[in-house]
């Protein structure tokens, strides 16, 4: 009886963990489909991405963000990469970029056949804003085209989410633990049930043997 009860508890706990992890993921993440070529080759047209909610103080250079800036891109969400955060000094000669005097390493960058699409610039990113660029520099409508508007910066309040490679480790761990717990509980319950059935059969056999002896 105790084994079966323990098995039921483990199964219930495992299911709660799995469903809780799934629920948490879908309340903190959203899907997005890449509609333009500005982030190629990192993200290509038609790619399905997952984005997570992110606080402004957790945004870092190199993050790829999903943003909505109606005054620049109407109401369409746009993917862009963070090059500078509030207070950063971003300088470009029209090709290479330095941030706070240090050259920016951009292995993801694609100039394409068109080449760089902006004139040199020298900006200080306002606090609460982000300097964002597309990876496909020759085909991206980004902060370089809006230098007269907050030095090209996009307000952190315009960020819809940050692109992730998959579920957060905590969600994955909860799902895996829940699955193991549920399966172990089911196995425990099945073992206890078989034992109980075997005990009943044994009792019945003993009863039948006793009855034959008495007769």
C-alpha positions in Angstrom: 0.0 0.0 0.0 2.8 2.4 0.9 4.7 1.7 -2.3 1.6 2.4 -4.4 0.9 5.6 -2.5 4.5 6.7 -3.0 4.3 5.8 -6.7 1.2 7.9 -7.1 2.8 10.8 -5.3 5.9 10.6 -7.5 3.9 10.5 -10.7 1.8 13.5 -9.6 4.9 15.4 -8.7 6.6 14.6 -12.0 3.6 15.7 -14.0 3.4 18.9 -12.0 7.1 19.6 -12.8 6.8 18.9 -16.5 3.6 20.9 -16.9 5.0 23.7 -14.7 8.2 23.9 -16.9 6.1 24.0 -20.1 3.9 26.7 -18.6 6.8 28.8 -17.4 8.4 28.6 -20.9 5.3 29.7 -22.7 4.7 32.6 -20.3 8.2 33.9 -20.6 9.0 33.2 -24.2 7.5 33.9 -27.6 8.0 32.6 -31.1 9.1 34.8 -34.0 9.6 34.2 -37.7 12.4 36.0 -39.5 10.8 38.1 -42.2 13.8 40.1 -43.6 17.4 39.5 -44.6 19.0 42.1 -42.3 20.3 39.4 -39.9 21.7 37.0 -42.4 23.6 34.7 -42.3 22.9 34.4 -38.5 19.1 34.3 -39.0 17.7 33.7 -42.4 14.3 34.5 -43.9 11.8 31.9 -42.7 13.8 30.8 -39.6 11.6 30.2 -36.5 13.1 31.7 -33.4 12.4 31.7 -29.6 12.8 34.9 -27.7 12.7 35.4 -23.9 11.6 38.3 -21.9 14.6 40.3 -20.7 15.0 43.1 -18.2 16.8 46.3 -19.5 19.7 45.8 -17.0 20.3 42.3 -18.3 20.8 43.3 -21.9 24.4 42.9 -23.1 26.4 43.7 -26.2 26.1 41.0 -28.7 22.5 40.1 -27.8 20.1 39.7 -30.7 16.9 41.4 -29.8 13.3 41.5 -31.1 12.2 45.1 -31.0 9.2 47.2 -32.0 9.7 50.8 -33.0 6.6 52.1 -34.8 8.1 55.4 -35.7 10.9 53.6 -37.6 9.5 50.3 -38.7 5.8 51.0 -38.5 4.4 48.2 -36.3 6.6 45.4 -37.5 8.9 43.6 -35.0 12.5 43.7 -36.1 15.6 41.7 -35.2 18.8 43.6 -34.5 22.0 43.0 -32.6 23.2 45.1 -29.6 26.4 47.0 -30.4 26.3 49.6 -27.7 24.3 50.1 -24.4 23.6 53.3 -22.5 26.8 55.4 -22.0 28.9 53.6 -24.7 30.9 55.6 -27.2 30.4 53.9 -30.6 32.7 55.0 -33.5 32.8 53.7 -37.0 34.9 54.8 -40.0 32.1 53.5 -42.2 33.5 50.0 -42.0 35.0 48.8 -38.7 33.6 49.7 -35.3 35.1 50.6 -31.9 33.2 50.7 -28.7 34.7 52.7 -25.9 38.0 52.8 -27.9 38.2 49.0 -28.4 37.8 47.4 -31.8 34.6 45.3 -31.9 35.1 41.7 -32.9 32.2 40.8 -35.2 32.5 37.2 -36.5 28.8 37.2 -37.3 29.0 40.2 -39.6 28.1 39.9 -43.3 28.9 42.8 -45.6 27.6 41.0 -48.6 28.1 42.1 -52.2 26.7 45.6 -51.4 29.3 46.5 -48.8 28.9 48.8 -45.8 25.7 50.9 -46.0 26.5 53.8 -43.8 28.8 56.8 -43.5 31.3 57.2 -40.6 29.7 58.0 -37.3 30.7 58.9 -33.8 28.0 58.7 -31.1 27.5 58.4 -27.4 24.5 56.1 -26.7 22.1 57.9 -24.3 21.2 56.1 -21.0 18.2 53.9 -21.4 18.9 53.4 -25.1 20.6 50.8 -27.3 22.7 51.1 -30.4 21.5 48.3 -32.7 22.8 47.0 -36.0 21.9 44.2 -38.4 24.4 41.5 -39.1 23.9 41.9 -42.8 25.4 45.4 -42.8 24.9 46.0 -46.5 21.2 45.3 -46.2 20.0 46.6 -42.8 17.9 49.5 -41.8 19.3 50.1 -38.3 20.7 52.7 -35.9 23.0 54.0 -38.5 20.1 55.4 -40.5 18.6 57.3 -37.4 21.7 59.1 -36.0 19.7 62.3 -35.5 17.2 60.5 -33.2 18.9 59.8 -29.8 22.2 59.1 -31.6 20.4 56.2 -33.4 19.5 54.6 -30.1 16.4 52.5 -29.5 14.8 52.8 -26.1 15.1 49.7 -23.9 11.3 49.8 -23.5 11.0 48.9 -27.2 12.6 45.5 -26.6 10.1 42.6 -27.0 12.6 39.8 -26.2 16.0 38.4 -26.6 16.7 35.5 -29.0 17.6 32.3 -27.2 19.1 29.0 -28.5 16.5 27.0 -26.6 14.7 26.6 -23.3 16.5 28.0 -20.2 18.5 25.4 -18.3 16.2 25.5 -15.3 13.2 24.7 -17.5 15.0 21.8 -19.2 16.2 20.5 -15.8 12.6 20.7 -14.4 11.2 18.8 -17.4 13.9 16.1 -17.2 13.5 15.7 -13.5 9.7 15.6 -13.8 9.9 13.0 -16.5 12.3 10.8 -14.4 10.1 11.2 -11.3 6.9 10.3 -13.2 8.5 7.3 -14.8 10.1 6.1 -11.6 6.8 6.6 -9.8 4.9 4.7 -12.4 7.4 1.8 -12.1 7.1 1.8 -8.4 3.3 1.8 -8.5 3.4 -1.1 -11.1 5.8 -3.1 -9.0 3.7 -2.6 -5.9 0.5 -3.6 -7.8 2.1 -6.8 -9.1 3.3 -7.6 -5.6 -0.2 -7.1 -4.2 -1.7 -9.3 -6.9 0.9 -11.9 -6.2 0.1 -11.8 -2.5 -3.6 -12.2 -3.2 -3.0 -15.2 -5.4 -0.7 -16.7 -2.8 -3.3 -16.2 -0.1 -6.0 -17.8 -2.3 -3.7 -20.8 -3.0 -3.0 -21.2 0.6 -6.7 -21.0 1.4 -7.5 -23.6 -1.3 -4.8 -25.9 0.1 -6.1 -25.5 3.6 -9.6 -26.3 2.4 -8.5 -29.5 0.7 -6.6 -30.5 3.8 -9.6 -30.0 6.0 -11.8 -32.1 3.7 
